[in-house]
Amino acid sequence: MRQEIAFLILLLACSSSFAKKSDINIWHGVKSMRGEIVQMEIYEPENPNGTAVIICPGGSYFHLDVLSEGYTTARYFSSKGVRAFVLWYRVAKNNYHYPAMMQDVQRAIQLVRENADKYNIDKNKVGLIGFSAGGHLVTWAAAFAERSNELEKMGIKTDVSLRPDFVIPVYPVVSMQDDICHKKSRWSLLKSKPSQEKKDLFSMEKQIPDNMPPTYLVACKDDPIVKYENSVRLSEALKAKNIDYKFTLYDWGGHGFAMKNNKFMKTFHWNEPLYEWLKERGFMGEQEQTQKSEETESK
C-alpha cells in the first residue's frame, strides 16, 4: 500500500511539471474531411522556450502506443520548456492506409506553424519525434516535405512550410525492402503485395533529400521487432547526403523503451545526449539566452 501511495505521489509530481492545455480535431472545418476525427493533444510547459515538437507514437501503422510513447515523451519535453503535441494519426486498425498518415502529420505541422503566436512558439523551431512506425512517419514527413504536399492535393492551401526543423526517429521502421522490412508496418501502410516501385518509394534510405533537416537517430542492436539494420541504412543515407545527423546505437535496450523510466533509461539516460544535441542547434533556448548575454555585455 505504501508503495502504491508513493507511486501516486510521484505521478502527481511529474504531472505537475506541465499542464494539458487542450485537444483539437486537426480536420475540424475541412469540408472534404467532414466526419473525420484525428485528435492532437497539446501540452503547455511552465517555462516555454519557443520550441515545439509533434510526437508520433508507434504501433506498426496498425494501432498507436500513445500511453507509452506519446505521453511519456510529452512529459519529458514539457519539463524542458518545449510545447508538445501528441498526434493520434490514422492507422490501419481503423481501415486507413497511405496517404492518411502523411495527410495527418502534414496537417499537424501546418496547424502548429499557423498558430505559432497562439502557442507561444517560434514557427522556425517545430520538430518531429516518432517511434517505430512513427519513426518512419516523421522521417518520411521530413524527406517528402517539399516533394509531396498531400494537403495541396486535398485543396488545402497554406503559406507555411511543411518541412520540420528537426526530426528524431527512435528505433524506426525505415526500409520497405524484403530483407529487413517490418512486414506488419509495410502491410498497414501499403496493404498487401506492393510493387517494387512502391517499396523503393517508401524506403526512407532511398529517399533522403539534400535538404533533410537535422536528424537524431536512435536504435538498439538487440531490437527483436524492427531490425536495427533499418537505422544503419538510414544513417548511411544521411551521411552520403552530408546531412547534419547523429546516430546513437546501443548494444541492448530492445524495442519500445520510449522515454519511460525503465532499465534502459536508468542505464543509458538516452534523452540526455538528445537534449544536448538539440541545445547545440538552438532548440532549447540556449541560443537566445547566449545572444541576450552578449548584447548585455556589449552595452
N, C-alpha and C positions, 0 to 999 in steps of 0.2 A: 504493500500500500504506500509506504514512504517513497519507494522508487517511482511509483506512478504519479504521486503528487509532485515529486521533484521534476519529473519529465514534463508535466503540465506547466509548471512554473517556468522551466527553460523554454518551452514552446511559446508561452506568452511573452517572455522576454525577447525572444528572437522576432516575434511578430511585431513587437512594438517599434522595431527599428525602421519600419516602413508601413505605409497605410495603403490599403487597396482603395483606389480612388473611384474607379468606375468600370463598367463593362460597356462595350459598344458592339453592335452588329455592323461589320465593315461594309455590308452591302445594303444597308438601310438607305432608301431614297433612290436606288438604281433600278429603273423600271424593268430592265431586262433580267434582273436578279430578284424580282419580287417573289417572296416566299422562301428565299434562301436565308439561312441564319448561320453566319460564321462569326463566332464570338472572339473578341480580343479583350483581354483583361489588362487593365492599366494600373500600374503601381507607382505611387509618388514617393520619392525618397525625402527624408527630412532635410538633407542639405544637398540639393541638386547641383551638379557640376556642369550641366548643359549637354551631357551625352545621353543618347537613348539607345536601347538595344531591344530588338524584336526577337523573341525566343520561339523556336520551332522545335517542340518535343519530337522524339522518335516514336516508332511503333510500326515499322515496316511499310509505311504508307497505307497501312490497313486500319490501325487504331492510333490513339495518342496516349503516351505516357506522361500526361500533364502533371500528375501529382509528384512523380519522382524527378522529372526532368524540367518541368515548367516552373513549378512553384519554388523549388529549392534554388533554382537559378535566379528567379525574380528576387528572392530574399537576399541572395548574395550581392547582386548588382545594386539593389536599392540601398544596401548598407554602405556601398561605396559611392553613393551620390548619383547613380545612373537611373534614369527613369526606365522601367522595364515594361514591356508589352508581351504578354503571353498569347500567342496566336493559336486558336483552335482550327487550323486549316482542314479542309475537307479530305476525307480518306475513303479507301475502297470498301471498308466495312459498311458504309452508307451509300455504296454504289457510285463513288466518284473516282475518276482516274484522270490522267493527263487530259486537258491542261488545268483542271480545277485547282490543283495545289499551287501552280505558278500564278494563276489569277489572284489567289488569296494573298500570297506573300507580296506581290507587286501592289495590290490594293492597300495592304498594311503599310508598306513604305510610303505610298502616296499620302495616306491619311496622316501619318506621323509627321511627314515633312510639311504638308499644307497647314497643319495645326501646331507648328513649332512654337509660336508665341503662346498659344493656349497652354501647351505642355511645359513651357519654360525650358526649352531645349534649343540647341544650335542645329539648324537643319543640315549643317555640314558635318555633324557628328552623330550619324544614325547608322548603327551597325546591326549585324545579324549573328545569332549563335544558334546552332542546330545540332541535334544529337541523332546518331544512327541515320535513319532515313531523313530525319530533319537536317542532318549534316549534308546530305545530298541536295536537299531543297535549298539550303542557304548558299551552297557553292554554285548551284545551278542559277539561282537568282542573281548572284554576283557576275557569273560568266556571261549570262544572256541579257543583262540589264539593258544594253544598247543594241541588242541584236534581235530580240523578240519581245515587243511590247504587247502583252496579252490584253492589257486594258484598252489600248487603242483599237484592237480587233473587236472589242465589245462596244465601241463607240464612246469610251470614257476618255476625255481629254484632260491633261494636266500639264502644268508648266514646270513641275518639279522633277528632278532626276530620280530614276528608279534604281540607280546604282548605289549600293550600300557603301559606307565609308570604311568599313572593316568587316571581316567575316571570320567566324570561328566554328569550323566543323570539328565535332568531337565524336570519336570512334565512328566516322561517317561511312555510309554507303557511298561509293564513288563510281565504280565501274558497272556497266551492264553487260560486259563480256562474259561468255560462258564459263571461263576458267575460274574467275574469282567473284562473280556477282552474287549478291544476296537475292536468291531466287524469289522469295516472297515479296520483297520490295519491288523487284522488277515486274512481277505479275501485277501487283497492286497499282503500279504506275502505268504500265503499258499493256496490261492484260496479256493473254497467252499468245505465244508464238510471234513475238515482234520480229520484224525484218532485221537483217544485219545493219541496214542503214539507220534504223531507229536505235539499235543497240549502240552504234557509234555516236549518234547524235546525243544520247543521254548518258554516255560515259564521260564523266567530267574530266578525266585525264586527257581526253582528246579535244576538249573544248575550251581550254584556258585562253582568254584574250590577252593582248599585250597590256591592257589597262586594268587587269584584275586588281581589285582592292587588296590592301594588306591582309594577309591571311595567317591565322594562328591555328595549327592543325595538331590534334591530339589523338593518339591511339595506343593500344597495348598489344604486345606480341602474343599474349595468350587469349586474345578475344575469340570466344567459341562461336560467335554468331556472325559477325562481319569480319572476314579475313583482313588482317592488318595490311596485307599487300595492297588493298584499296588505297590506304593512306600513303603507302610508299610510292605508288604510281602517281598519285596526286602531287606529292612533294616533288617528284622528278619533273612533272609537267610545269610546276611553278618555278622550279629552278631553271628549266630550259627557257622560260619566258622572262627570266630575270625579275620576277615579282618579289616584292617585299613580303617575306613569309618566314615563319618559324615552325618547324616540325618537331614536336616532343614525342618520342616513342619510349614507352615504359616497358620493362620486361614482364610485368604482371599487373593485373588490375581488371582483366576481363572486359565485360561489356555492361553498360548501364550504370556505371558508378556516378555519373552526373556530378552534381555538387552536394551530394548527401554527405553526412558526417559518418562515413564508413571507414573500413580498414584502409582502403586505398587513399582516401583523402587524409587520414591521420598519418599515413606513412609518407606520402609524397607532397601533400598540400599543392596539388597541381594548379589551383587557381592563383597562387602567389606569383609564379613566373608569368602567368597570363596577365595579371594586374600590372606587373612591371612593364610588360610589352606594350600594353595599352597606354600606360603612363608616358612611356618614351615617345609615343606618337601623338601625345597631346589630348588623349581622350579621357583623362582622369582629372582634368582641371589644373594639372601641374604647369602646363604651358602658359595658361593665362596668368597664374599666380607669379610665375617667373618674370613674365613681361611687366606685370604691375610693380614687382620689386625693383626691376631695372629702371622703370620710369621714375619711381620714387627716389632711387639713389642718384639719378641724373639731375634731379631737381635740387 
